[in-house]
């Protein structure tokens, strides 16, 4: 009982955020599976074949490997605060829960919707990339030319089937695809290393961090910002480790370790592979090839010479399987965000639909089916409009998703500071470097990356940059953010008990993890 003046009132009991929630299957996956699924979202082979030539040919030139080194350092700093939060907040909607606990429910709903939209469109964008590579590869190998939409629909159907079952099945499929693409990239890089490099030897200047900030020499319109942005773009999805906390065997240990392994491991791998590729072609030749009509020859050329034509063919096949694995990983991310928001019943009735899990497999099967429907609608819309699967579907939706997720990462950095130093949660974990300086620097760096994206929006969009939908991207992202704020404020006024639950459903019976 609480005395206020002469009145005695009963405090309103706080709602139990765990009540009536259907859970994802616990203890399903271990450290290796979480790492596989997070790395799959980064799609190493697509990042190397697709992003490195752009960075070399039109960005920071032969300093592109150094750009990857700079991105590795920045994202590692960001990850320090991220994993500190993950030790206490474990939820399927990682950013959603983090921001809600650190900055409050209004910011949490805004971040949750932005992240959800990002992962939703990422699956559709990777479906376009898969369809593009699959159509091209089947035509080259078998002489059969089929409409790209058939390949796209096949991928969406496979995602629906695989995601319906225990997440272990998905992790095994992703693991097989990931190991294959990492092996071929490693084989190429090691072959170059053993061969002694190219015309300029190992070209150590390619990994000098200072050269990350030099534009491609002699290339009109070359942009340092584009080169650095392509490096950061190559990591999109690494933060998905935290989404699998509820399904992992020991989330307090696995999520932080997996996150740092992915950030540092993938970063060093990118630096090594891109460095060796630049070295193999030579400094001048690298920029010329990357900026030419066949930029993929930056990787395919050394592969053909050092490993043989069979390896180039394998590269083509693995681009297909790699883009499929990446799309499937993003499907899992989107499904878990839809599930995480749905189970809190912010929109009445979604707890029994989006928030439902399969009684046998423990998968978010309803959210997965909804995600399949949304992704299919997006793909069909682009196809019916006569758009290209790569130049339009992949590029437009990738830029849209990247812009949204970078903004969420900025909010997440601020949430770490808010959680540990403003709200003063878990003082035993709070630290001036780990939970204040690191997220502050990481957040500032992410703001810089967003600025890079805006400055190079047209270049990143290529031919699609002239389309209406591409030019609407900033407004679409702003619209989602505003809708999230309005929805949260409306819920606060009309249904305060639902507002109190935003971002509050976490793994354990209490609302926060113990230290």
Secondary structure, 3 states (H helix, E strand, C coil): CEEECCEEECCCCCCCCCCCCCCCCCCCECHHHHHHHHHHHHCHHHHHHHHHHHHHHHCCHHHHHHHHHHHHHHHHHHHHHHHHHHCCCCCCCHHHHHHHHHHCHHHHHHHHHHHHHHHHHHHHHHHHHHHHHHHHHHHHHHCCCCCHHHHHHHHHHHHHHHHHCCHHHHHHHHHHHHHHHHHHHHHHHHHHHHHCCECCECCHHHHCHHHHHCCCCCCCCCCHHHHHHHHHHCCCCHHHHHHHHHHECCHHHHHHHHHHHHHHHHHHHHHHHHHHHHHHHCHHHHHHHHCCCCCCHHHHHHHHHHCCHHHHHHHHHHHHHHHHHHHHHHHHHHHHHHHHHHCCCCCCCCCCCCCCCCCCCCCCHHHHHHHHHHHHHHHHHHHHCCCCHHHHHHHHHHHHHHHHHHHHHHHHHHHHHHHHHHCCCCCCCCCHHHHHHHHHHHHHHHHHHHHHHHHCHHHHHHHHHHCHHHHCHHHHHHHHHHHHHHHHHHHHHHCHHHHCCCCCCCCCCCCCCCC
